[in-house]
Amino acid sequence: MAREWFGTDGIRGLAGQEPMSPEMALRVGRALSELVDQGVIHGAARKPGHRPRIVIGKDTRLSGYMLENALASGIIAQAVDVLLVGPLPTPGIAFITRSMRADAALVVSASHNPFEDNGIKIFAGDGFKLPDDVEERLEGLIRDGALAARGATHKKLGRAFRVDDAVGRYVVFLKATFPDELSLDGLKVVVDCAHGAAYRVAPEVFRELGADVTELAVEPDGLNINDQCGALHPATLQGEVRKHGADIGIALDGDADRVIVVDEKGEVVDGDQIMAACARELIGKGALAHNTLVATVMSNIGLDRYLKALGGNVVRTPVGDRYVVEEMRRGGFTLGGEQSGHLIFLDHTTTGDGVVAALSLLSLMVREGKPLSQLTRAMEVLPQKLVSFPVKAKKPLEELGGALKVVQDIEKALGEEGRVLVRYSGTENKARVLVEGADAQRIGRYADEIAEAIRVALG
């Protein structure tokens, strides 16, 4: 059965409307509880005496209250307990789930999307996102009209508990990922929390490790998450880094599972450049598992060339940090991520963690005593042009006729010196066209030409 609601990172939509309605959230809570009860999540049926627990956390969107309570109601109705952690980064919720030996977790967040959207991400008890086949089973249960009839009686209903020290637990975990022998003393750090889930966590971590911290976008009001701030909008951060003479600027998105940084010159450093710098250090120490980095099809060709020159290798996956993690687990790799800033250090985390990634980069800066610009500009970045545009329906790309001919002609013109990638977003109703090559003006024209051909083909 094809997935109808789950994209590359959970379920997303306009808050208050299907599939982000309270009615849908109630069904998701019931369905996940059923999978936990069946042992699908942990691979074993519920043991006698075991009372299953599901963690629920969220970012700072106003609609989070509505969805959080609806999910909790569905879970409690199926005789499963709920652990409420409140606003916390997505990777923090994954950590709490593992730490408290819970059976699963639900994260109410639409990540980098504007406040009017929301979403539901699901983690198993080990802190990893569910694979496609389990999400398909979950969708089947959500559709199951008889599920409610299998709910608990009044004496067996679940209960809800609030985890009051979740932020403190996560802060301690984050600091433990930074080498004990190092500190951030003397470093000026500007951190943009996007008015999102890391507004308390991130500044506290960097400050406790010794940095002089300037905070941006740390006053969430439920409506301002990602609003001209954070990883997708680094302009203000760039200005503040220059203004304060900071060593680094750190921009997180709404749920802090991705990071974009700004160097001491005020220039943006993306996920590819961060991965290149960290991979170089690990290869030099013989500590990069199989000398391999895992990236998606969106990463720059320059990353492959840079790793090859260092004696390393890049393995590519479809877009989505969950697919990067799946490949890392399959191949025994420890470093991977996306150009967009989802970076996974599997020795520390089970999902993208913006603060862990920033700490890894900061440890490299401290250890080598070099400015960030020197550490991240060694990789030659080929020009890329990415065009994203809304679509009403995601018609299969192979059925777009004339647009495919345009793509094929441009691929032929680029030859081995470039590439074209056309795909639909897994989290939004958008099409994305990426063209990469040596000539920036040329690839810009090509990207616009392909985008226009797709618009025409879609009507």
Secondary structure, 3 states (H helix, E strand, C coil): CCCCCEECCEEEEECCCCCCCHHHHHHHHHHHHHHHHHCCCCCCCCCCCCCCEEEEEECCCCCHHHHHHHHHHHHHCCCCEEEEEEECCHHHHHHHHHHCCCCEEEEECCCCCCCCEEEEEEEECCCCECCHHHHHHHHHHHHCCCCHHHCCCCCCCCCEEECCCHHHHHHHHHHHCCCCCCCCCCCEEEEECCCCCCCCHHHHHHHHCCCEEEEECCCCCCCCCCCCCCCCCCHHHHHHHHHHCCCEEEEECCCCCCEEEECCCCCEECHHHHHHHHHHHHHHCCCCHHHEEEEECCCCHHHHHHHHHCCCEEEEECCCHHHHHHHHHHHCCCEEECCCCCEEECCCCCCCCHHHHHHHHHHHHHHHCCCHHHHHCCCCCCCEEEEEEECCCCCCHHHCCHHHHHHHHHHHHHHHHCEEEEEECCCCCEEEEEEECCCHHHHHHHHHHHHHHHHHHHC
